[in-house]
C-alpha cells in the first residue's frame, strides 16, 4: 500500500500565545512531508477570451435540450434501487452502456467483482392489527430474509441473553420478537456478514417469525452479506421507526396483546453474480494515451431508489457525455467516463478500474468525481499551473445561470494522498497518484437527511433540476477544456510526498512541521510546548508560501 493520506486527527484544547497571536492547537499527523501554499481566487473575466466552438455548442445543447433529469428518472423510476448483485443494477449498467453507444461513444462493461448471491427487493407492507389497526413504518437491510407471504403473529419482548432465550422458547414460536439496540442499518447483530448470534439462533430454532429493532427516522437501511445459497437467512430482520417500536414495547410492558402483520418480498438467486463498471471513451486526437476521467457511481442501496446517492451524480455525468457527443467534441486527450459499480460495497468498482488500467494511471491528467448532494457545480480549486483551462470553463458559463456562477480558485498547497479506500471513488485514483480536484457544489440540500435512507427518491432531486443540468454542462466543459488544453497539466507537487508531519490549522494560516521519526514528540502537549518555545508569529504569515519547518530537536 502506498504511503499517503491516512492520518490521525488530534484536537487539542491548548492555545499558544505569541505576542497576542492565539493559535488553535488542531494537529494532524500523517505519512507526508509538505510544501505549503495558500489558496487564492482567480479573476475570471479580466482576460480576453475567444470561446471554442465546441464549448459554445456544449452550452447551447445543454441549455436548449436539458436531459439530466431524464436520465435520473430512468435510473430511479424505471430501474429503482441499484444494489450491486441485483437485476436492477445489471439492467441499469446495460442501459448506460447502450446509451453511450447510441450517441456514438464506444462503451463497454468491465467486471468489477462478483456477489456470491443475487438479491432482488420487492414491495413490503406491515401493520398493527390489535389493539389499534395502523400502518407501520419499517424496512429491512438488503440481503436479509423476506416473509413467507403475509404472516401475522403476536409481538413479544425479546430475551436479554441466550439463557433467557432458551428458557422462553415456547413464547417465540410464531411471534414477532422485539430485540434491543438501535439499528444503524446493518444486519441484525450489526455485522455485515450474515453470521447469526447465539440469541438469533435460538429464535430461529423456536420458530420466531422475525425480529424487530428500533431505528432513527428516516430509517437507514444498508446490507448484510450471506455467503452461500446453503446459508441463506430465514428470519426477517425488521428495522422500525423508534416511535412505533417504543409504542409497541410500551403496550407489551403493560401486558396488552399486540398483533402484527407483515408481507416482505425479499428474493435471492444463486450466484456468483458478476457486476460491472460502465466505461465509455471519447478518444483523443493528438494524445489518445492521456486521459481525463469523469466519474460517479451507478450503484446504490435499494431501500429507496438511489436518486441522491448517487443518481444526482451519475445522471449529470451521463448527460455530460451526451453533450460532448452531440457537440462533436474532438479533444486532444481522451475523455473517459466511469460509471462505477459497488461503491456502496467499499469502492469496489473504482478500485477494480484502477487495477485493470494500472498502466494508464500515470497518464491520467485528473479524475473528476461527482458524488454528494444535488446542486450546481459552481467552481473548482486547482493548481495555479492548471488555471487557464478552467478559466475557459468559467468564461463559457458566464452567461449561463448566473445565480450559480463558476469560480476558479488556485492552490499549490500539496494535498494529502489517500492511503486507503474511503469516502468515495476518487480515493481509488488518489491512491495511485492521480489528481482528484474537487468541484464546489452550490446547494442548500441537507444530504444527511436522505443518505442511505428510505427518503432517497426522485422527488428529492426535482427542486434542483436546473442546478443538475448546470452541473452536467459544467462537467462536460471541465472535461473538454482539460482534455483539449494546450497547457501541460502536470501533477508534480499535487500530493505530499511520504514522510511524517504535523499540521497546525490556525486563523492566521497553516503551519506544516516536518517530524524526524526518532525525535518526534511523544505527546501533543509536548509538541505544543516546543512550538511555544521555538516559533515566532512570523512563522504564521499567511500572505506568502511557506516551506516546511523542521521540528525542534
C-alpha positions as CSV (number, residue, x, y, z in Angstrom):
1,X,0.0,0.0,0.0
2,X,1.3,3.4,-0.9
3,X,2.2,5.8,1.9
4,X,-0.3,8.7,1.7
5,X,-3.3,10.3,3.2
6,X,-4.5,8.2,6.1
7,X,-3.9,10.4,9.1
8,X,-4.7,10.7,12.8
9,X,-6.7,13.9,13.7
10,X,-5.9,15.2,17.2
11,X,-7.9,18.1,18.7
12,X,-6.0,19.9,21.4
13,X,-7.6,22.3,23.9
14,X,-4.3,24.2,24.3
15,X,-3.8,27.6,22.8
16,X,-0.4,29.2,22.2
17,X,0.2,32.9,22.7
18,X,2.9,34.7,20.7
19,X,2.7,38.4,21.5
20,X,-1.0,38.4,21.3
21,X,-1.4,35.8,18.5
22,X,-3.6,32.9,19.5
23,X,-3.0,29.7,17.7
24,X,-5.6,26.9,17.9
25,X,-3.9,23.5,18.6
26,X,-5.6,21.4,15.9
27,X,-2.9,18.9,14.9
28,X,-2.9,16.3,12.2
29,X,-0.3,13.6,11.9
30,X,0.2,11.9,8.5
31,X,2.6,10.0,6.4
32,X,3.7,13.0,4.4
33,X,6.3,15.8,4.0
34,X,4.9,19.0,2.6
35,X,5.4,22.3,0.8
36,X,2.6,24.6,1.8
37,X,1.0,27.4,-0.2
38,X,-2.1,29.4,0.3
39,X,-5.2,29.4,-1.9
40,X,-6.1,32.4,-4.0
41,X,-9.2,33.3,-6.0
42,X,-8.6,33.7,-9.7
43,X,-10.0,36.7,-11.6
44,X,-12.3,35.2,-14.2
45,X,-13.2,37.8,-16.7
46,X,-10.2,40.1,-17.0
47,X,-8.7,38.3,-19.9
48,X,-9.8,38.4,-23.5
49,X,-11.2,35.0,-24.5
50,X,-12.3,33.6,-27.8
51,X,-14.8,30.8,-27.0
52,X,-14.1,27.5,-28.5
53,X,-16.8,26.4,-31.0
54,X,-17.2,23.0,-29.3
55,X,-17.6,24.7,-25.8
56,X,-20.2,27.0,-27.3
57,X,-22.1,24.0,-28.7
58,X,-22.0,22.2,-25.4
59,X,-23.6,25.2,-23.6
60,X,-26.2,25.6,-26.4
61,X,-27.3,22.0,-26.4
62,X,-27.2,21.8,-22.6
63,X,-29.4,24.8,-22.1
64,X,-31.8,24.2,-25.0
65,X,-32.2,20.4,-24.7
66,X,-31.7,19.6,-21.0
67,X,-31.8,15.8,-20.3
68,X,-30.0,15.3,-16.9
69,X,-33.3,14.8,-15.1
70,X,-34.5,12.4,-17.8
71,X,-31.6,10.1,-17.1
72,X,-32.3,10.3,-13.3
73,X,-35.9,9.4,-14.0
74,X,-34.8,6.3,-15.9
75,X,-32.3,5.2,-13.3
76,X,-34.6,5.7,-10.3
77,X,-38.2,5.3,-11.5
78,X,-37.6,2.7,-14.2
79,X,-34.9,0.6,-12.6
80,X,-35.1,1.7,-9.0
81,X,-32.6,1.0,-6.2
82,X,-29.4,-0.4,-7.9
83,X,-27.7,-2.7,-5.4
84,X,-24.7,-4.4,-6.9
85,X,-25.7,-8.0,-7.5
86,X,-29.3,-7.2,-8.3
87,X,-31.2,-7.3,-11.6
88,X,-31.9,-3.6,-11.2
89,X,-28.2,-2.8,-11.3
90,X,-27.4,-5.2,-14.1
91,X,-30.2,-3.6,-16.3
92,X,-29.1,0.0,-15.4
93,X,-25.5,-0.8,-16.3
94,X,-26.5,-2.3,-19.7
95,X,-28.8,0.7,-20.4
96,X,-26.0,3.2,-19.6
97,X,-23.6,1.3,-21.9
98,X,-26.2,1.2,-24.7
99,X,-27.0,5.0,-24.3
100,X,-23.3,5.8,-24.8
101,X,-23.2,3.6,-27.9
102,X,-26.4,5.2,-29.2
103,X,-24.6,8.6,-29.0
104,X,-21.6,7.2,-30.9
105,X,-19.4,6.8,-27.9
106,X,-17.6,3.4,-27.6
107,X,-18.6,1.9,-24.3
108,X,-18.0,-1.4,-22.5
109,X,-19.0,-3.3,-19.4
110,X,-15.9,-4.2,-17.3
111,X,-16.4,-6.7,-14.5
112,X,-15.7,-5.1,-11.1
113,X,-16.4,-8.1,-8.8
114,X,-18.9,-10.7,-8.0
115,X,-21.5,-11.2,-5.3
116,X,-21.8,-14.7,-4.0
117,X,-25.6,-14.4,-4.3
118,X,-28.1,-12.3,-6.2
119,X,-30.7,-10.2,-4.3
120,X,-33.8,-8.5,-5.5
121,X,-36.1,-6.4,-3.4
122,X,-39.8,-6.3,-3.9
123,X,-42.5,-4.4,-2.1
124,X,-43.1,-4.6,1.6
125,X,-46.1,-3.9,3.9
126,X,-46.8,-4.1,7.6
127,X,-49.4,-3.1,10.0
128,X,-50.6,-3.4,13.6
129,X,-53.8,-5.4,13.9
130,X,-54.5,-5.1,17.6
131,X,-55.1,-3.2,19.8
132,X,-55.4,-0.5,17.1
133,X,-55.1,-1.0,13.3
134,X,-52.4,1.2,11.8
135,X,-49.7,1.1,9.1
136,X,-46.1,0.6,10.3
137,X,-43.0,2.4,9.0
138,X,-40.2,-0.1,8.6
139,X,-37.8,-1.7,6.2
140,X,-35.2,-4.4,6.0
141,X,-31.5,-4.4,5.0
142,X,-30.5,-5.8,1.7
143,X,-29.6,-9.5,1.6
144,X,-31.9,-10.3,4.5
145,X,-34.9,-12.6,4.6
146,X,-38.4,-11.8,3.5
147,X,-41.6,-13.3,4.9
148,X,-43.4,-16.4,3.6
149,X,-46.2,-14.4,2.1
150,X,-48.4,-12.5,4.6
151,X,-47.5,-13.5,8.1
152,X,-49.4,-12.5,11.2
153,X,-48.4,-13.1,14.8
154,X,-48.2,-11.6,18.3
155,X,-45.4,-9.2,19.3
156,X,-43.3,-10.3,22.3
157,X,-40.4,-8.7,24.1
158,X,-37.1,-10.3,23.2
159,X,-34.6,-12.1,25.5
160,X,-31.7,-10.4,27.1
161,X,-29.3,-13.3,26.5
162,X,-29.0,-16.8,25.2
163,X,-30.1,-18.4,28.6
164,X,-33.3,-16.4,28.6
165,X,-33.9,-17.2,25.0
166,X,-33.6,-20.9,25.9
167,X,-36.0,-20.6,28.8
168,X,-38.7,-18.8,26.8
169,X,-38.5,-20.8,23.6
170,X,-42.3,-21.5,23.6
171,X,-43.1,-17.8,23.7
172,X,-41.2,-17.1,20.5
173,X,-42.9,-19.6,18.2
174,X,-44.9,-17.8,15.6
175,X,-44.1,-14.4,17.2
176,X,-42.5,-11.1,16.1
177,X,-39.7,-10.5,18.6
178,X,-38.7,-7.0,19.7
179,X,-34.9,-7.0,20.2
180,X,-32.8,-4.3,21.9
181,X,-30.3,-1.8,20.5
182,X,-30.6,0.9,17.9
183,X,-30.3,-0.1,14.3
184,X,-27.7,1.6,12.1
185,X,-28.9,-0.1,9.0
186,X,-26.8,-3.3,9.1
187,X,-28.0,-6.8,9.7
188,X,-29.4,-8.0,13.0
189,X,-26.2,-8.3,15.0
190,X,-24.5,-5.3,13.5
191,X,-22.1,-7.3,11.3
192,X,-22.2,-7.0,7.6
193,X,-21.5,-10.8,7.2
194,X,-24.6,-12.9,7.8
195,X,-23.4,-14.7,11.0
196,X,-26.4,-15.2,13.4
197,X,-25.5,-14.6,17.0
198,X,-26.5,-17.1,19.7
199,X,-29.8,-15.3,20.6
200,X,-30.8,-15.2,16.9
201,X,-30.1,-18.9,16.5
202,X,-32.3,-19.7,19.5
203,X,-35.1,-17.5,18.0
204,X,-34.8,-19.3,14.7
205,X,-34.9,-22.7,16.5
206,X,-38.0,-21.6,18.3
207,X,-39.8,-20.7,15.1
208,X,-40.0,-16.9,15.5
209,X,-41.5,-15.1,12.6
210,X,-38.8,-12.4,12.7
211,X,-37.1,-9.7,14.8
212,X,-38.0,-6.0,15.1
213,X,-35.4,-3.4,16.1
214,X,-35.7,0.3,16.5
215,X,-34.0,2.9,14.3
216,X,-33.9,6.6,13.9
217,X,-36.2,8.2,11.3
218,X,-35.6,8.4,8.5
219,X,-34.6,4.8,8.6
220,X,-31.1,3.9,7.2
221,X,-31.1,0.5,5.6
222,X,-27.8,-0.9,4.4
223,X,-27.0,-4.6,3.9
224,X,-26.0,-8.0,5.3
225,X,-24.0,-10.4,3.2
226,X,-24.9,-14.1,3.2
227,X,-22.1,-16.1,1.7
228,X,-23.7,-19.1,0.0
229,X,-27.0,-20.5,-1.2
230,X,-26.9,-23.1,1.5
231,X,-26.6,-20.4,4.3
232,X,-29.5,-18.1,3.4
233,X,-31.1,-16.0,6.1
234,X,-34.5,-17.4,7.1
235,X,-35.8,-14.9,9.7
236,X,-36.8,-11.4,8.6
237,X,-34.8,-8.6,10.1
238,X,-37.2,-5.6,10.5
239,X,-36.0,-2.1,11.3
240,X,-38.9,0.0,12.6
241,X,-39.1,3.7,13.4
242,X,-38.3,4.3,17.0
243,X,-41.6,5.9,17.8
244,X,-43.6,2.9,16.6
245,X,-41.2,0.4,18.2
246,X,-41.5,2.3,21.5
247,X,-45.3,2.3,21.3
248,X,-45.4,-1.5,20.8
249,X,-42.8,-2.0,23.6
250,X,-44.9,0.1,26.0
251,X,-48.1,-1.8,25.2
252,X,-46.3,-5.1,25.8
253,X,-44.9,-3.9,29.1
254,X,-48.4,-3.0,30.2
255,X,-49.5,-6.6,29.4
256,X,-51.6,-5.7,26.4
257,X,-51.9,-8.0,23.4
258,X,-50.2,-6.6,20.2
259,X,-50.8,-8.4,16.9
260,X,-48.7,-7.5,13.9
261,X,-48.8,-8.5,10.2
262,X,-46.0,-8.2,7.6
263,X,-45.5,-9.0,4.0
264,X,-41.9,-8.5,2.9
265,X,-40.8,-9.6,-0.6
266,X,-37.0,-10.1,-0.5
267,X,-35.7,-12.6,-3.0
268,X,-32.4,-14.4,-3.6
269,X,-31.0,-16.2,-6.6
270,X,-27.9,-18.4,-6.9
271,X,-24.6,-16.8,-7.6
272,X,-21.9,-15.9,-8.2
273,X,-23.4,-12.8,-9.8
274,X,-20.9,-10.5,-11.6
275,X,-21.4,-6.8,-11.6
276,X,-19.8,-4.3,-14.0
277,X,-18.4,-0.8,-14.4
278,X,-19.6,1.1,-17.4
279,X,-16.6,2.6,-19.2
280,X,-17.0,4.9,-22.1
281,X,-14.3,6.8,-24.0
282,X,-14.0,9.7,-26.5
283,X,-10.6,9.0,-27.9
284,X,-8.2,12.0,-28.1
285,X,-7.0,13.2,-31.5
286,X,-3.4,14.1,-30.5
287,X,-2.7,12.5,-27.2
288,X,-5.0,9.5,-27.1
289,X,-3.0,7.9,-24.3
290,X,-3.5,10.8,-21.9
291,X,-6.8,10.8,-20.1
292,X,-9.3,13.0,-18.3
293,X,-11.7,10.8,-16.3
294,X,-15.1,11.9,-15.2
295,X,-17.0,9.6,-12.8
296,X,-19.8,8.8,-10.5
297,X,-21.2,5.6,-9.0
298,X,-24.1,3.9,-10.7
299,X,-25.0,1.6,-7.8
300,X,-27.0,2.5,-4.7
301,X,-28.6,1.0,-1.7
302,X,-32.0,-0.3,-2.5
303,X,-34.4,0.6,0.3
304,X,-35.2,3.7,-1.9
305,X,-34.2,4.4,-5.4
306,X,-30.7,6.0,-5.1
307,X,-31.8,9.3,-6.5
308,X,-29.5,11.5,-4.4
309,X,-26.7,8.9,-3.7
310,X,-25.6,8.8,-6.4
311,X,-28.3,9.3,-9.0
312,X,-27.7,13.0,-8.6
313,X,-24.1,12.5,-9.5
314,X,-24.2,9.9,-12.2
315,X,-27.1,11.4,-14.2
316,X,-25.4,14.7,-14.9
317,X,-22.2,12.7,-15.7
318,X,-24.1,10.7,-18.3
319,X,-25.6,13.9,-19.6
320,X,-22.2,15.5,-19.8
321,X,-21.1,12.6,-22.2
322,X,-24.2,13.2,-24.3
323,X,-23.4,16.9,-24.6
324,X,-19.8,16.1,-25.6
325,X,-21.0,13.7,-28.2
326,X,-23.8,15.9,-29.6
327,X,-21.3,18.9,-29.8
328,X,-18.9,16.8,-31.8
329,X,-16.1,17.1,-29.3
330,X,-12.7,16.1,-30.6
331,X,-10.4,16.8,-27.7
332,X,-6.6,16.4,-27.9
333,X,-6.6,14.0,-24.9
334,X,-9.1,11.1,-24.3
335,X,-12.1,11.6,-22.1
336,X,-13.2,8.6,-20.1
337,X,-16.5,8.2,-18.2
338,X,-16.5,5.7,-15.4
339,X,-20.0,4.8,-14.1
340,X,-18.8,2.6,-11.3
341,X,-20.2,-0.4,-9.6
342,X,-20.1,-1.4,-6.0
343,X,-19.1,1.9,-4.5
344,X,-21.6,1.2,-1.7
345,X,-19.8,-2.1,-1.1
346,X,-16.5,-0.5,-0.4
347,X,-15.5,1.5,-3.6
348,X,-15.1,-1.9,-5.3
349,X,-15.7,-0.7,-8.9
350,X,-13.3,2.2,-8.9
351,X,-10.6,0.1,-7.3
352,X,-11.1,-2.6,-9.9
353,X,-10.8,0.1,-12.7
354,X,-7.5,1.4,-11.3
355,X,-6.1,-2.2,-11.1
356,X,-7.4,-3.2,-14.6
357,X,-6.0,0.0,-16.1
358,X,-2.9,0.2,-13.9
359,X,-0.6,1.1,-16.8
360,X,-2.8,4.1,-17.6
361,X,-2.7,5.6,-14.1
362,X,0.4,7.7,-14.8
363,X,-1.3,9.1,-17.9
364,X,-4.5,10.3,-16.3
365,X,-4.4,14.1,-16.0
366,X,-7.2,14.2,-13.5
367,X,-10.2,12.4,-12.2
368,X,-13.3,14.5,-11.6
369,X,-15.8,12.6,-9.4
370,X,-19.4,13.6,-8.7
371,X,-20.9,12.2,-5.5
372,X,-22.9,14.2,-3.0
373,X,-25.9,16.4,-2.7
374,X,-27.9,17.5,-5.8
375,X,-26.9,21.0,-6.7
376,X,-24.9,23.1,-9.1
377,X,-21.2,22.7,-9.8
378,X,-20.1,26.3,-9.1
379,X,-16.3,26.2,-9.2
380,X,-13.2,24.2,-8.7
381,X,-9.8,24.5,-6.9
382,X,-6.8,23.5,-9.0
383,X,-3.0,24.1,-9.0
384,X,-2.1,27.5,-10.5
385,X,-0.5,25.8,-13.5
386,X,-3.9,24.5,-14.4
387,X,-5.7,27.8,-14.2
388,X,-6.1,28.6,-17.9
389,X,-8.4,25.7,-19.0
390,X,-10.7,26.2,-16.0
391,X,-10.8,30.0,-16.7
392,X,-12.1,29.0,-20.1
393,X,-14.8,26.9,-18.4
394,X,-15.8,29.9,-16.3
395,X,-16.0,32.2,-19.4
396,X,-18.2,29.7,-21.2
397,X,-20.5,29.6,-18.2
398,X,-20.5,33.3,-17.6
399,X,-23.9,33.8,-19.3
400,X,-25.4,30.5,-18.1
401,X,-27.4,30.5,-14.8
402,X,-25.6,33.5,-13.2
403,X,-27.1,32.5,-9.9
404,X,-24.7,29.5,-9.8
405,X,-21.6,31.0,-11.4
406,X,-18.3,29.2,-11.7
407,X,-15.4,30.4,-9.5
408,X,-11.8,29.2,-10.2
409,X,-9.6,29.1,-7.2
410,X,-5.9,28.1,-7.3
411,X,-3.9,26.4,-4.6
412,X,-0.4,25.0,-4.7
413,X,-0.7,23.6,-1.2
414,X,0.1,19.9,-1.6
415,X,-2.8,17.6,-0.9
416,X,-2.8,14.6,1.4
417,X,-3.0,11.5,-0.8
418,X,-5.4,8.7,0.1
419,X,-3.8,5.7,1.7
420,X,-6.9,3.5,1.8
421,X,-10.2,3.3,0.1
422,X,-12.7,5.5,2.0
423,X,-15.4,8.0,1.3
424,X,-16.0,7.7,-2.4
425,X,-14.4,6.6,-5.8
426,X,-11.9,9.5,-6.0
427,X,-9.8,7.8,-3.3
428,X,-9.1,4.8,-5.5
429,X,-7.5,7.2,-8.0
430,X,-5.8,9.3,-5.4
431,X,-4.1,6.2,-4.0
432,X,-2.5,5.8,-7.5
433,X,-1.3,9.4,-7.5
434,X,-4.0,10.7,-9.9
435,X,-5.0,14.3,-9.1
436,X,-8.6,14.4,-8.0
437,X,-9.7,18.1,-7.8
438,X,-13.0,18.6,-6.1
439,X,-15.6,20.8,-7.6
440,X,-17.6,23.0,-5.3
441,X,-21.3,22.4,-5.1
442,X,-23.9,25.2,-4.6
443,X,-26.8,23.8,-2.8
444,X,-29.0,24.0,0.3
445,X,-29.8,20.3,0.2
446,X,-29.4,18.5,3.6
447,X,-27.5,15.4,2.5
448,X,-27.6,13.6,5.8
449,X,-31.5,13.6,5.7
450,X,-31.6,11.2,2.8
451,X,-28.3,9.4,2.9
452,X,-28.8,5.7,2.7
453,X,-32.4,6.0,3.9
454,X,-36.0,5.4,2.7
455,X,-36.1,9.1,1.6
456,X,-33.5,8.8,-1.2
457,X,-36.1,9.2,-4.0
458,X,-36.5,11.1,-7.3
459,X,-38.8,13.8,-5.8
460,X,-36.0,14.9,-3.5
461,X,-34.0,16.0,-6.6
462,X,-36.8,17.6,-8.6
463,X,-36.4,21.1,-6.9
464,X,-32.7,21.0,-8.1
465,X,-33.4,20.2,-11.7
466,X,-31.9,23.4,-13.1
467,X,-28.9,23.0,-10.9
468,X,-28.4,19.4,-12.0
469,X,-28.4,20.4,-15.7
470,X,-26.0,23.2,-14.9
471,X,-23.7,20.6,-13.3
472,X,-23.9,18.5,-16.5
473,X,-22.8,21.4,-18.6
474,X,-20.0,22.3,-16.2
475,X,-18.8,18.7,-16.1
476,X,-18.8,18.5,-19.9
477,X,-16.9,21.8,-20.2
478,X,-14.3,20.9,-17.5
479,X,-13.6,17.5,-19.1
480,X,-13.4,19.1,-22.6
481,X,-11.2,22.0,-21.6
482,X,-8.8,19.9,-19.6
483,X,-8.6,17.3,-22.3
484,X,-8.1,19.9,-25.0
485,X,-5.7,22.2,-23.1
486,X,-2.5,23.1,-24.9
487,X,-1.1,23.7,-21.4
488,X,0.9,20.9,-19.7
489,X,-1.2,19.8,-16.8
490,X,1.5,18.4,-14.6
491,X,0.7,16.5,-11.4
492,X,4.1,17.5,-9.9
493,X,3.6,18.7,-6.4
494,X,-0.1,17.9,-6.3
495,X,0.3,15.4,-3.5
496,X,2.5,15.4,-0.4
497,X,5.5,13.0,-0.6
498,X,5.8,10.3,2.0
499,X,7.1,11.2,5.4
500,X,5.9,12.3,8.8
501,X,4.4,15.7,9.6
502,X,2.1,17.7,11.9
503,X,0.0,20.5,10.5
504,X,-1.4,23.2,12.7
505,X,-4.5,24.9,11.3
506,X,-4.8,28.5,12.6
507,X,-6.7,31.6,12.0
508,X,-3.6,33.2,10.6
509,X,-2.7,30.3,8.3
510,X,-1.4,26.8,8.4
511,X,2.0,25.7,9.8
512,X,3.3,22.4,8.5
513,X,6.1,20.9,10.6
514,X,8.3,18.0,9.4
515,X,9.0,15.5,12.1
516,X,12.0,13.3,12.4
517,X,10.5,9.9,13.4
518,X,13.2,9.3,16.0
519,X,12.8,12.8,17.6
520,X,9.0,13.1,17.2
521,X,7.4,14.4,20.4
522,X,5.7,11.6,22.4
523,X,2.6,13.7,23.1
524,X,0.8,16.6,21.5
525,X,1.2,18.6,24.7
526,X,5.0,18.3,24.4
527,X,4.9,19.4,20.8
528,X,2.8,22.4,21.7
529,X,5.3,23.3,24.4
530,X,8.1,23.1,21.8
531,X,6.2,25.3,19.4
532,X,5.6,27.9,22.1
533,X,9.3,28.0,22.8
534,X,10.7,27.9,19.3
535,X,8.3,29.5,16.9
536,X,7.5,33.2,16.5
537,X,4.4,34.9,15.0
538,X,6.3,35.5,11.7
539,X,6.1,31.7,11.1
540,X,2.4,32.1,10.7
541,X,2.4,34.7,7.9
542,X,-0.5,33.6,5.6
543,X,0.4,36.0,2.8
544,X,3.3,34.1,1.2
545,X,4.2,30.4,0.5
546,X,5.8,28.7,3.5
547,X,8.4,26.0,3.3
548,X,8.3,23.0,5.7
549,X,9.8,23.9,9.1
550,X,11.9,21.3,10.8
551,X,10.6,20.3,14.2
552,X,12.8,21.3,17.1
553,X,15.1,18.6,18.4
